[in-house]
């Protein structure tokens, strides 16, 4: 019964294009990857990936792929690419992030759009990635870490509380709101049987609340993009219309994008874009707002305090032992965790906020030593380390390392070393007497990718 209601809604939505939509229902879903340009260029990566196909229309670094289970590929472990549904890349493209921007991703988990923003920032500006559900916030943090993002703050806060604290702070804000996920039905066919009109309506109300709260965080003359992966008019144009009625300080503007098609529903809605499965992606909706004036951020900036002299001396000695050219300036120690902060001149006052991490975690103070953290490896390039084990994605040693095994190595390598794969840092190990003690995080270990026949 619910399935019939869903298809009747789609028929009403699409009119003459309904048959094109129906023709896609039983076809294989689109699969894609996005090159992580913080670590590698497309020209360098694509020859290593025989399953990569043509570029998607939704992002310049996005490509269709013909393989599944790519999360076990060594270059995925190394953060060379992010597995992402092609049309999901459209929202960040519409946001038009520029180097130096301060950008908020309000509903950021699992991190596809946040790491896409980070690639566009190219290590400049500030990315603030927020997720209200704590377990999902940790998944977000893991992906930001894997992709080597150094200029990010990851928080776990309600949208209204975060936006109130940082009112008028961000040049650009992305609200990829939780939705009924109708654009994911081809990818996970069981979910279509769980769809109800009531769930879609409930999503629309939640989306209005999140978008309303997020508006406060936008700086004067700043931009906000609202997106979903659903087709519902209530969750898309309905939310946009409600927002414009309650926020006259914003106007709907052209996304500047040509993918998909203009929205057919409502006055002025042609500025919004819709993507259906017959247009190269599983489905997405994107609308872009410009803030007309408004009040700038009035909160204080971040007050940086150097660690105590002896503590700083220990950290410097630890970093100098591992790295050739230490690139860290703003150490912060929190509960024995050693961090290097993003550009402190760009940071707001974060006191009392639920921050999972700001910047890069370098290591942890232990009883009689400092132990490096996995993030130290993922955030840097191989040439920055004094000792490295150079591997190729097809090496048997690479598969052993990713699955957590100790490795037999040259005896001259002693101490902490970075493991690299095809010129990208993968993780850390400690070399002792010709053995590399594996420090790849247990939660990231997988069986060898070769067994997947991709």
C-alpha positions as CSV (number, residue, x, y, z in Angstrom):
1,X,0.0,0.0,0.0
2,X,2.7,2.5,1.0
3,X,4.7,1.5,-2.1
4,X,1.8,2.5,-4.3
5,X,1.4,5.8,-2.5
6,X,5.2,6.5,-3.1
7,X,5.0,5.8,-6.8
8,X,1.8,7.8,-7.1
9,X,3.7,10.8,-5.6
10,X,6.5,10.3,-8.0
11,X,4.1,10.2,-10.9
12,X,2.6,13.4,-9.8
13,X,6.0,14.9,-9.3
14,X,7.5,13.9,-12.6
15,X,4.6,13.9,-15.0
16,X,5.8,12.9,-18.4
17,X,9.2,11.9,-17.0
18,X,7.7,9.3,-14.7
19,X,8.3,6.5,-17.2
20,X,12.0,7.5,-17.4
21,X,12.2,7.2,-13.6
22,X,10.4,3.8,-13.6
23,X,12.9,2.5,-16.1
24,X,15.8,3.2,-13.7
25,X,14.2,1.4,-10.6
26,X,15.6,-2.0,-11.2
27,X,18.9,-0.9,-12.7
28,X,22.2,-0.9,-10.8
29,X,22.8,2.2,-8.8
30,X,25.5,4.7,-9.7
31,X,28.8,4.4,-7.8
32,X,31.4,7.0,-7.5
33,X,34.6,8.2,-5.9
34,X,36.0,11.6,-5.3
35,X,39.7,12.2,-5.6
36,X,41.2,13.7,-2.4
37,X,43.3,16.5,-3.8
38,X,44.8,17.1,-0.4
39,X,46.9,14.0,-1.0
40,X,47.0,13.2,-4.7
41,X,45.9,14.6,-8.0
42,X,43.4,12.9,-10.4
43,X,46.2,12.6,-13.0
44,X,48.3,10.6,-10.5
45,X,45.5,8.5,-9.0
46,X,43.3,7.5,-11.9
47,X,46.0,5.3,-13.6
48,X,46.2,3.3,-10.4
49,X,42.4,2.6,-10.4
50,X,41.3,0.4,-13.3
51,X,37.7,0.5,-12.1
52,X,37.5,4.3,-12.4
53,X,35.5,5.6,-15.3
54,X,34.4,9.0,-16.7
55,X,34.1,12.2,-14.7
56,X,30.8,12.9,-13.1
57,X,28.9,16.2,-13.9
58,X,28.5,17.0,-10.2
59,X,32.1,17.7,-9.1
60,X,35.4,18.2,-11.0
61,X,37.1,15.6,-8.8
62,X,34.3,13.1,-9.0
63,X,34.4,9.9,-11.1
64,X,32.1,7.0,-11.7
65,X,33.4,3.6,-10.7
66,X,32.5,0.0,-11.7
67,X,33.5,-1.7,-8.5
68,X,32.1,-2.2,-5.0
69,X,33.6,-2.6,-1.5
70,X,36.3,0.0,-2.3
71,X,36.6,0.8,1.4
72,X,39.1,-2.1,1.6
73,X,41.3,-0.7,-1.1
74,X,44.8,0.3,0.2
75,X,44.5,3.8,-1.4
76,X,41.1,4.3,0.3
77,X,42.8,3.4,3.6
78,X,45.4,6.0,2.7
79,X,42.8,8.7,2.0
80,X,43.5,9.0,-1.7
81,X,39.8,8.9,-2.5
82,X,36.4,9.0,-0.8
83,X,33.6,6.6,-1.9
84,X,30.7,8.9,-2.6
85,X,27.4,8.7,-4.5
86,X,28.0,10.9,-7.5
87,X,25.0,13.3,-7.1
88,X,25.9,13.8,-3.4
89,X,28.9,15.8,-4.6
90,X,26.6,18.5,-6.1
91,X,25.9,20.4,-2.9
92,X,29.5,21.4,-2.3
93,X,29.9,22.3,-5.9
94,X,26.9,24.7,-5.5
95,X,28.4,26.1,-2.3
96,X,31.4,27.3,-4.4
97,X,34.0,27.1,-1.6
98,X,37.1,29.3,-2.2
99,X,40.5,29.1,-0.5
100,X,40.5,31.1,2.8
101,X,36.7,30.7,3.4
102,X,35.4,29.8,6.9
103,X,32.9,27.0,6.2
104,X,30.4,25.2,8.4
105,X,29.0,21.8,7.5
106,X,26.1,21.6,10.0
107,X,24.9,18.0,9.5
108,X,28.3,16.6,8.5
109,X,28.4,12.8,9.2
110,X,29.7,10.6,7.7
111,X,32.0,13.2,6.1
112,X,31.7,13.1,2.4
113,X,30.7,16.7,1.9
114,X,33.0,17.9,4.7
115,X,36.1,16.3,3.1
116,X,35.0,17.7,-0.2
117,X,34.9,21.2,1.3
118,X,38.4,20.6,2.8
119,X,39.7,19.7,-0.7
120,X,38.3,23.0,-2.0
121,X,39.9,24.9,0.8
122,X,43.3,23.4,0.0
123,X,44.6,23.7,3.6
124,X,43.5,27.3,4.0
125,X,40.7,28.9,5.8
126,X,38.6,26.9,8.3
127,X,36.3,23.9,8.1
128,X,33.9,23.4,11.0
129,X,32.2,20.0,10.7
130,X,29.3,19.3,13.2
131,X,27.2,16.3,13.9
132,X,24.6,16.1,16.6
133,X,24.6,12.3,17.0
134,X,27.7,11.3,18.9
135,X,28.5,7.9,17.3
136,X,28.1,9.5,13.9
137,X,30.3,12.4,15.0
138,X,33.1,9.9,15.7
139,X,32.7,8.4,12.2
140,X,32.9,11.9,10.8
141,X,36.1,12.5,12.8
142,X,37.7,9.3,11.5
143,X,37.0,10.3,7.9
144,X,38.4,13.8,8.3
145,X,41.5,12.2,9.9
146,X,41.9,9.6,7.1
147,X,41.6,12.3,4.4
148,X,44.4,14.3,6.0
149,X,42.5,17.5,6.8
150,X,44.5,19.8,9.1
151,X,42.3,22.9,9.3
152,X,39.1,21.4,10.7
153,X,37.2,21.6,13.9
154,X,34.8,18.7,14.6
155,X,32.0,19.3,17.0
156,X,29.0,17.3,18.5
157,X,26.3,19.9,19.1
158,X,22.7,20.8,18.5
159,X,22.3,23.1,15.5
160,X,20.7,26.0,17.4
161,X,23.3,25.9,20.2
162,X,26.2,25.9,17.7
163,X,24.7,28.7,15.5
164,X,23.9,30.9,18.5
165,X,27.5,30.7,19.7
166,X,28.9,31.4,16.3
167,X,26.2,33.8,14.9
168,X,27.5,35.6,11.9
169,X,30.8,33.8,11.8
170,X,30.8,31.7,8.6
171,X,31.3,32.8,5.0
172,X,29.5,29.7,3.8
173,X,27.2,27.2,5.5
174,X,26.1,23.8,4.2
175,X,22.9,22.2,5.6
176,X,22.7,18.7,4.1
177,X,19.7,17.8,6.2
178,X,18.5,14.4,7.4
179,X,15.7,13.3,5.0
180,X,13.5,10.4,4.0
181,X,16.3,9.3,1.6
182,X,14.2,8.5,-1.5
183,X,17.3,9.0,-3.6
184,X,18.9,6.0,-1.8
185,X,16.1,3.5,-2.7
186,X,18.1,2.0,-5.6
187,X,21.2,1.6,-3.5
188,X,19.3,0.0,-0.7
189,X,16.1,-1.5,-2.1
190,X,14.8,-2.6,1.3
191,X,14.4,0.9,2.5
192,X,11.7,1.7,0.0
193,X,9.4,-0.7,2.0
194,X,10.0,1.3,5.1
195,X,8.9,4.6,3.5
196,X,5.8,6.4,4.8
197,X,4.2,9.8,4.1
198,X,4.3,10.4,7.8
199,X,8.1,9.9,8.0
200,X,8.6,12.3,5.1
201,X,6.4,14.9,6.8
202,X,8.3,14.5,10.0
203,X,11.6,15.0,8.2
204,X,10.3,18.2,6.6
205,X,9.5,19.7,10.1
206,X,13.0,18.7,11.4
207,X,14.6,20.2,8.3
208,X,12.8,23.5,8.8
209,X,14.1,23.6,12.4
210,X,17.7,22.8,11.4
211,X,17.7,25.3,8.5
212,X,16.2,28.0,10.6
213,X,18.9,27.5,13.3
214,X,21.7,27.4,10.8
215,X,20.8,30.7,9.3
216,X,22.2,32.5,12.3
217,X,25.7,31.2,11.6
218,X,25.9,32.9,8.2
219,X,28.0,36.0,8.0
220,X,26.7,39.2,6.4
221,X,26.5,38.7,2.6
222,X,27.4,35.0,3.2
223,X,25.9,32.0,1.5
224,X,24.0,28.9,2.7
225,X,23.2,25.8,0.7
226,X,20.4,23.5,1.6
227,X,20.4,19.9,0.2
228,X,18.7,16.6,0.6
229,X,18.9,13.2,-1.1
230,X,15.1,12.9,-1.4
231,X,12.5,13.8,-4.0
232,X,9.7,14.9,-1.7
233,X,8.3,18.4,-2.5
234,X,7.6,18.9,1.2
235,X,11.2,18.2,2.1
236,X,12.6,20.3,-0.7
237,X,10.7,23.2,-2.2
238,X,8.3,23.2,0.8
239,X,11.2,23.7,3.2
240,X,12.8,26.4,1.0
241,X,9.5,28.3,0.7
242,X,9.0,28.2,4.5
243,X,12.5,29.4,5.1
244,X,12.2,32.3,2.7
245,X,8.9,33.3,4.4
246,X,10.4,33.3,7.8
247,X,13.8,34.8,6.9
248,X,13.4,37.8,4.6
249,X,17.1,38.6,5.1
250,X,17.8,35.7,2.7
251,X,17.1,35.3,-1.0
252,X,17.2,32.2,-3.2
253,X,19.9,32.6,-5.8
254,X,21.2,30.7,-8.8
255,X,23.4,27.7,-7.9
256,X,25.5,28.4,-11.0
257,X,25.3,24.7,-11.8
258,X,24.0,23.0,-14.9
259,X,23.7,19.4,-13.7
260,X,20.3,17.9,-13.2
261,X,17.3,20.2,-14.0
262,X,15.8,23.4,-12.5
263,X,13.0,22.8,-10.0
264,X,9.5,22.8,-11.5
265,X,7.7,23.7,-8.3
266,X,6.9,27.1,-7.0
267,X,7.7,30.7,-7.9
268,X,11.4,31.4,-8.2
269,X,12.2,27.7,-7.5
270,X,13.9,27.4,-10.9
271,X,17.0,28.5,-9.1
272,X,17.1,25.2,-7.2
273,X,18.4,22.1,-8.9
274,X,16.9,18.6,-8.8
275,X,18.8,15.4,-9.9
276,X,16.9,12.2,-10.7
277,X,18.3,8.7,-11.4
278,X,18.0,9.2,-15.2
279,X,20.3,12.2,-14.9
280,X,23.5,10.5,-13.8
281,X,23.0,10.2,-10.0
282,X,20.8,8.5,-7.5
283,X,19.0,11.8,-6.5
284,X,19.7,15.1,-4.9
285,X,18.1,18.5,-4.3
286,X,20.2,21.7,-4.0
287,X,19.1,25.2,-3.1
288,X,21.4,28.2,-2.5
289,X,20.6,31.3,-0.4
290,X,22.4,34.6,-0.1
291,X,22.2,36.6,3.1
292,X,21.4,40.2,2.5
293,X,23.4,42.2,5.1
294,X,23.1,40.9,8.7
295,X,25.2,41.3,11.8
296,X,28.8,40.1,11.9
297,X,30.2,37.8,14.5
298,X,30.4,39.5,17.9
299,X,32.0,36.7,19.9
300,X,35.6,36.7,21.0
301,X,38.5,35.0,19.2
302,X,40.4,32.1,20.4
303,X,43.0,32.8,23.1
304,X,46.0,30.6,22.4
305,X,48.2,29.7,25.4
306,X,51.5,27.9,24.9
307,X,52.0,24.7,26.8
308,X,54.3,24.9,29.8
309,X,58.0,25.1,28.9
310,X,59.0,21.6,29.9
311,X,56.0,20.1,28.2
312,X,56.7,22.0,25.0
313,X,60.3,20.8,25.2
314,X,59.2,17.2,25.4
315,X,56.8,17.7,22.4
316,X,59.5,19.4,20.3
317,X,61.9,16.5,21.0
318,X,59.3,13.9,20.1
319,X,58.4,15.7,16.9
320,X,62.0,16.3,15.9
321,X,62.8,12.6,16.4
322,X,60.1,11.6,13.9
323,X,59.9,14.4,11.4
324,X,62.4,16.1,9.1
325,X,60.7,19.5,8.8
326,X,58.2,19.9,11.7
327,X,55.3,22.0,10.3
328,X,53.4,22.6,13.6
329,X,53.1,25.9,15.4
330,X,50.2,25.9,17.8
331,X,50.4,22.9,20.2
332,X,47.6,22.3,22.7
333,X,47.5,19.7,25.4
334,X,44.1,18.4,26.6
335,X,44.0,15.5,29.1
336,X,47.4,14.2,27.8
337,X,46.3,14.5,24.2
338,X,48.7,16.6,22.1
339,X,47.0,18.6,19.3
340,X,48.2,21.0,16.7
341,X,45.5,23.6,16.2
342,X,44.3,25.1,12.9
343,X,45.2,28.8,12.3
344,X,44.4,30.3,15.7
345,X,43.7,33.7,14.1
346,X,40.7,32.1,12.4
347,X,39.3,30.3,15.4
348,X,36.5,31.6,17.5
349,X,36.2,31.3,21.2
350,X,35.4,27.6,21.7
351,X,35.1,27.6,25.5
352,X,32.3,25.4,26.8
353,X,31.5,23.9,23.3
354,X,31.5,20.2,22.7
355,X,34.5,19.8,20.5
356,X,35.8,16.4,19.5
357,X,38.9,17.7,17.9
358,X,40.4,20.9,16.6
359,X,43.2,20.4,14.2
360,X,45.5,17.4,14.1
361,X,46.1,15.0,17.0
362,X,49.9,14.4,17.2
363,X,50.1,12.0,20.0
364,X,49.5,11.1,23.7
365,X,51.5,11.6,26.8
366,X,52.1,8.2,28.4
367,X,53.8,7.4,31.7
368,X,57.4,7.8,30.4
369,X,57.0,8.7,26.7
370,X,55.0,10.3,24.0
371,X,53.2,7.9,21.7
372,X,52.4,9.2,18.2
373,X,48.8,9.1,17.0
374,X,47.6,7.8,13.6
375,X,46.6,11.3,12.7
376,X,50.2,12.4,12.7
377,X,50.7,10.0,9.7
378,X,47.6,10.8,7.8
379,X,48.1,14.6,8.0
380,X,51.5,14.7,6.5
381,X,53.4,13.6,3.4
382,X,56.1,10.8,3.3
383,X,58.9,13.3,2.8
384,X,58.2,14.9,6.1
385,X,59.2,11.7,8.0
386,X,62.7,10.7,8.8
387,X,62.0,6.9,8.6
388,X,59.6,5.4,6.2
389,X,58.6,2.0,4.8
390,X,57.8,2.4,1.1
391,X,55.1,0.1,-0.2
392,X,53.0,-0.4,-3.3
393,X,49.2,-1.1,-3.2
394,X,49.9,-4.5,-4.7
395,X,52.6,-5.5,-2.2
396,X,51.8,-8.4,0.1
397,X,53.3,-6.3,2.9
398,X,50.6,-3.7,2.3
399,X,47.8,-6.2,2.8
400,X,49.6,-7.5,5.9
401,X,50.0,-4.0,7.4
402,X,46.3,-3.1,6.8
403,X,45.2,-6.3,8.4
404,X,47.3,-5.6,11.5
405,X,50.2,-7.9,11.2
406,X,53.8,-7.2,12.2
407,X,56.2,-6.8,9.3
408,X,59.7,-8.0,8.7
409,X,61.8,-5.0,7.6
410,X,65.4,-3.9,7.2
411,X,67.2,-3.9,10.5
412,X,68.7,-0.4,10.0
413,X,65.2,1.2,10.5
414,X,64.9,1.9,14.2
415,X,62.1,3.8,16.0
416,X,58.9,5.3,14.8
417,X,58.4,5.1,11.0
418,X,55.7,5.9,8.6
419,X,54.3,3.3,6.2
420,X,53.5,4.7,2.7
421,X,51.6,3.3,-0.2
422,X,52.1,4.6,-3.7
423,X,53.6,7.8,-2.3
424,X,50.9,8.5,0.3
425,X,51.2,8.1,4.1
426,X,49.2,5.1,5.4
427,X,50.0,4.7,9.0
428,X,52.7,4.3,11.6
429,X,54.8,1.5,13.1
430,X,57.6,1.1,15.5
431,X,60.8,-0.6,14.1
432,X,62.6,-2.9,16.6
433,X,65.2,-5.4,15.6
434,X,64.0,-5.9,12.0
435,X,60.3,-6.0,12.9
436,X,57.8,-3.3,12.4
437,X,55.3,-3.4,15.3
438,X,52.0,-2.5,13.7
439,X,50.3,0.6,15.0
440,X,47.5,0.7,12.4
441,X,44.3,1.4,14.4
442,X,42.4,-1.8,15.2
443,X,39.1,-0.3,14.2
444,X,40.4,0.4,10.7
445,X,42.0,-3.0,10.0
446,X,40.5,-5.1,7.2
447,X,41.3,-8.3,5.3
448,X,43.4,-8.0,2.2
449,X,41.6,-6.2,-0.6
450,X,42.9,-8.6,-3.3
451,X,40.5,-11.2,-2.0
452,X,37.6,-9.0,-3.1
453,X,38.5,-9.4,-6.8
454,X,37.9,-5.8,-7.7
